[in-house]
Amino acid sequence: MNEPTTIAQLDQWMTANCYPDSYAIANRVIHEGYGLTMKENVWCWYYTERGVADYLKHFASEQEAVAYAFPIIRDDAYGKRHLLGFLKDKDSEKRLIQELSNRKIPFQKDSIPYGGPADPRTRIFVFGCDINRVRDLVEKWF
């Protein structure tokens, strides 16, 4: 597919490239983040947080709006990541990482203080359509 020029094409591109609902495009619903919408006959690129939208850029046409949004979405490494594991113990983390390594699937991991500094969790992410190669692991590890 060539670069999208409409919201529908952008949504199709995101689906074909296995983007989760990380941007509010077409019927994708997000609680926080960026999106495109029509407001008072003008296309708007916005950021929403806690239910409040901040309209950052305005465009006269859908094509201009999509031309602006597409490279941002395409180049956002975090925008196409899928949470695969949310783990409490190091043994589970090692086993999941070994399984991903065996399948030659790139991943990213980080640690967050889930219940405070004394209660860390490891999060493991895969990117794009690799999520389809690990559907069996989602059930086991998430």
Disulfide bonds with the S-S distance in Angstrom:
Cys18-Cys129 2.04
